[in-house]
């Protein structure tokens, strides 16, 4: 079983307009997605409440979001 999915891409303007296919797997599995990609895909994650976005290439932000998910077992994303 997977507790959450992580989507992480390099912080470049190129990736702001892409939607990584990996997010659809997380959505289908019903697990929260830790998403480190700015732009259109982050809007999908946040607006549809499928997970939590973190700042790409920011390990401290990623760590804090992981710990928040682990701590809050009540979070339900579907």
C-alpha positions as CSV (number, residue, x, y, z in Angstrom):
1,X,0.0,0.0,0.0
2,X,1.1,3.5,-0.7
3,X,0.5,6.4,1.7
4,X,1.1,9.1,-0.8
5,X,2.5,9.8,-4.2
6,X,5.3,12.4,-5.0
7,X,5.5,14.3,-8.3
8,X,8.7,16.3,-8.5
9,X,10.1,18.1,-11.5
10,X,12.9,20.6,-11.9
11,X,12.0,24.2,-11.2
12,X,11.9,25.6,-14.8
13,X,9.4,27.6,-16.7
14,X,9.1,24.7,-19.2
15,X,7.3,22.5,-16.7
16,X,4.7,25.1,-15.7
17,X,2.5,24.2,-18.7
18,X,2.8,20.4,-18.5
19,X,0.6,18.0,-16.6
20,X,2.7,15.0,-15.5
21,X,0.9,11.7,-16.1
22,X,2.0,10.5,-12.7
23,X,-0.6,12.6,-11.0
24,X,-3.4,10.6,-12.6
25,X,-2.0,7.4,-11.1
26,X,-2.2,9.0,-7.6
27,X,-5.7,10.2,-8.3
28,X,-6.8,6.7,-9.4
29,X,-5.2,5.1,-6.3
30,X,-7.0,7.6,-4.0
31,X,-3.8,8.6,-2.3
32,X,-2.7,12.2,-1.5
33,X,-0.2,13.6,-4.0
34,X,2.8,15.7,-2.8
35,X,3.2,17.8,-5.9
36,X,6.4,19.8,-6.6
37,X,5.5,21.3,-10.0
38,X,4.3,24.9,-10.5
39,X,1.6,25.9,-13.0
40,X,-1.4,24.1,-14.5
41,X,-0.8,20.8,-12.8
42,X,-0.5,22.5,-9.3
43,X,-3.8,24.2,-10.0
44,X,-5.4,20.8,-10.7
45,X,-4.0,19.3,-7.5
46,X,-5.1,22.2,-5.3
47,X,-8.5,22.9,-6.9
48,X,-9.6,19.3,-6.9
49,X,-8.1,18.7,-3.4
50,X,-6.0,15.8,-4.5
51,X,-3.0,16.6,-2.3
52,X,-0.5,19.2,-1.2
53,X,1.9,21.3,-3.3
54,X,5.4,22.0,-2.3
55,X,8.1,24.3,-3.7
56,X,10.1,22.4,-6.3
57,X,13.8,21.9,-5.3
58,X,13.0,23.0,-1.7
59,X,13.8,20.0,0.5
60,X,12.7,21.8,3.6
61,X,9.3,22.5,2.2
62,X,8.9,18.9,1.0
63,X,9.9,17.6,4.4
64,X,7.4,19.8,6.2
65,X,4.6,18.7,3.9
66,X,5.5,15.0,4.3
67,X,5.5,15.4,8.1
68,X,2.2,17.2,8.0
69,X,0.6,14.3,6.0
70,X,2.1,11.7,8.3
71,X,0.9,13.6,11.4
72,X,-2.6,14.3,10.1
73,X,-4.1,10.8,9.5
74,X,-7.5,12.4,9.1
75,X,-6.7,14.0,5.7
76,X,-9.0,12.5,3.1
77,X,-8.4,13.5,-0.5
78,X,-11.2,11.6,-2.3
